[in-house]
């Protein structure tokens, strides 16, 4: 998908999945194609330019709708070019997973941020949000070089 971004396709970060799956010994995170044990899907709150060679993908999680606690071990970011959606970034905390309980015990809100380093050609086709405090994705469909010349880019 990043190759498509470098080739000029517009790429959007579509969702973040929190999971509880454990990676078996000998398997690399790079070999994972799908979340092992998905627990909760979180909408992307925004995608922002973070310096000259990376973007910050932000999402807000709350346990208000969680009916059963889980270990937040997997974090997966999905991207789409408008025709297909794929797992782009995957991480697994392994034994350092955090237990997320139901809201009947404690209300939890987390800002989940991921910084992703990209080449300049990939960056130019990643769809950015136009507001730093976006609750839902707000996107612009112009190349990054043009976008950063606008007033909206001042808040990034």
N, C-alpha and C positions, 0 to 999 in steps of 0.2 A: 504494500500500500504506500509506503514511503517512496518507493521507486515511481509510483504513479504521481505522487506529489512533485517529485523532481522533474517529471515529464510534463507537468502543467495541469494535472487534474486537481480539482478542489477537494480537499480532505477535511472531514468533520469528525471530531471526537464525539461519539454518540452516547456512551454510557459507561459507568463504572460498575463492576460487579464485585461485591465482597463475598468471600467464600471461606469455608472452614477446612478445605481439603489438605491432606498431607502428601508431600512428594515422597515417593519411595526412594530408598538409597540407589545411587547410580543414575538417577534421572536428573537432567539439568532443567532449570527453569526455561531455557531456550527451546526445549523439546515440547513444552506444554502448548497445545493448540486450543484448548477449551478449559474453563474453570472446572476444577476437579469436583468440588462440592459447593455449588452456588447457594448463597443464603439470602442475599439482598441486592437489589439493583438500585443504583443511585443515578439520578439525572446529572449530567454535566452542568455545573453552574456557570462556567466560563472558561475561555481559553485566552491567555494573555501572553504578549511578548515579554520575555524575561531575559533582558540583555540582548546581545546580538546573535546568539547561537542557540537559543532554547526558548521553549514555551512553557508556561505554567498552566496546568490543567487543574481546575478547582471544582470540587463537589462538596455538598453539605449532606451529611447523614444524620438521621435521628432515629432512635429506637422506638418512637411512638407507635409504630405499626407492627413491631416485632412481637410475635406470640410465643416464641421459644428462643432462649438464649443460644449463642453460638460463639465459637472462637474465631475472631477475625484474623485469619491466617493468610488468605489469598486476596490480592488486589489486582484486578484486571481492567484495562482500558481498551475499549473497542472503538474502531474508526470505520468510516464509510466514505466511499467516493460517490455515493448516490445510487449505485447499483448493487453493491455488495458490502456487507459488514464483516470485519474480521477482528480477531484478538490482536492488538498491536503491542501492548505492554503488559507483562505479567510479573508479579512478584509474590514471593511466599515467605512469610516470617518464621516458618518452621516452629521450633520450640519457643519462640518469643511472641507467639500469638497473644492477642488481647481478648479477654472474655467480654462479650457484649451481652448484658442481661436485658430482660424485658423492662419496659417502662414502669411496670408495677413496683419494681424495686427502686430504680433510679432512672430519671430521664437523662439520656445522653444525647448530646449533639456534638458532632465532630466535623471539622473542616478538613477534608482530605485533599491534599495537594500533591501533585506529581510534576516534577521538572523533567522535561524531555529535551535532550540536546539534539539538534538537527543541523543539517548543512544549510547553507543559504538558499540553495535552489529548493530544498524541501520546505523551508520556512516560508518561502514566498507563496506557497499554495496551501498552507494550513489556514483554515477559516478561524479568524479571531472573533472574540466577543467584543462588543463595543462599549461595555460598561463593567467596571471592576466589581460591582456588587450585584451582578445579575443573579436572579433567582432561577431563571430559565435561560437556555442559550439564546443569545442575541448575536446574530452573525452578520458579517458583511461579505459580499461576494465580489470583491475587487482584489487585485494582487496586493501583497503586503507593502511593496514599495509605494504604491499609491495611497494605501490606507494610512501609513505612518506620516503622510504629509497632511492629513486632515486634523481638525480640532479634536475629534473623538480620540485620536491616538495619544493625546496629551495625558490622559488619565492612566495609561498603561504604565 
